[in-house]
Amino acid sequence: MRVIGIEGTAWAASAALFDSDADEVVIESDPYEPDSGGIHPREAAEHMGEAIPSVVETVLDRAAETAEGETIEIDAVAFSRGPGLGPCLRIVGTAARALAQTLDVPLVGVNHMVAHLEIGRYQSGFDSPVCLNASGANAHLLGYHNGRYRVLGETMDTGVGNAIDKFTRHVGWTHPGGPKVERAARDGEFHELPYVVKGMDFSFSGIMSAAKQAADDGVPVEDICAGLQETIFGMLAEVAERALSLTGTDELVLGGGVGQNDRLREMLRTMCEQRGAEFYAPEPRFLRDNAGMIAVLGARMYEAGDTLSVSESSVDPNFRPDQVPVTWRDGEES
Ligand code: ATP
């Protein structure tokens, strides 16, 4: 089976072709990189409009080269339906509908956050893991129960990556800030910042205000970056551990662009080792926003008959993971 995935919730205009027989995912991405400031929804949508057709074409061309003249049968087109920036999602939805109708194949609407989870579950072979999604616009723990992914804990304000990016904009660094914080933290000494976990939820806005204030007060930026990483990732690891404990699960997967951070992965791995749990983090191309995860989950949904007619395929900027009926795990234990 071959499924095309299209992703474009925020910054990555991305297309992928998943060939389930070869277990191969070809991904082509074109990032939107703002000249200054953060992600501007209108500019990001303009980028999607220009880049999506060409990434789709590139993926199809690469598949044609591999097929050496043989016709490539596509079974379905999957697209990220939300959550994300409305203007970007609408472009992606339109592109996916047009492509599905042109190829005369079914359309599959994928929840972007569930795709972040499922790519880790698929690649690890884990049965029923807890998932920590640490991405730009989100931060939450998910666990499967009774046909849905339940939100076990989440941010009470901004996403974790967006919070880090706001601090780096304050100190004059270009977007995205996460990799720059990771590099700077290597030369820094821990600077204490507020640690905010309430039950199973966490908050980042107070930490960011304190980090910005520290920068204004002349604390070396490397020290603040070290403090940010230890504090924020410590909070995520604490709640991830509690989610493992509460669910009785001994498998943790990581999803989302912040998951590319070595220190976060190290903390989660150590926590899992200490409690005898297994930990899996996908390779970076499957952690940051990418169409590969959309194509892979799209294939499983297509197999389960979970497709959409064009009239019901509207996008949803606030599409929560717990709104998704998990059709592709039917028959698995909860
Ligand atoms: P979402 O999946 O919630 O829609 P998103 O669209 O912002 O999030 P992602 O690719 O999942 O996209 O994550 C991007 C975020 O990851 C940015 O905030 C960026 O700063 C952060 N990030 C990237 N690399 C690193 C790193 N090495 N350390 C920390 N953060 C990082």
Boltz pocket constraint, residues with backbone or C-beta under 6 A from the ligand:
constraints:
  - pocket:
      binder: B
      contacts: [[A, 9], [A, 10], [A, 11], [A, 83], [A, 84], [A, 112], [A, 134], [A, 135], [A, 136], [A, 137], [A, 138], [A, 159], [A, 160], [A, 161], [A, 162], [A, 164], [A, 165], [A, 176], [A, 177], [A, 178], [A, 179], [A, 182], [A, 256], [A, 257], [A, 258], [A, 259], [A, 260], [A, 261], [A, 262], [A, 287], [A, 288], [A, 289]]
      max_distance: 6.0
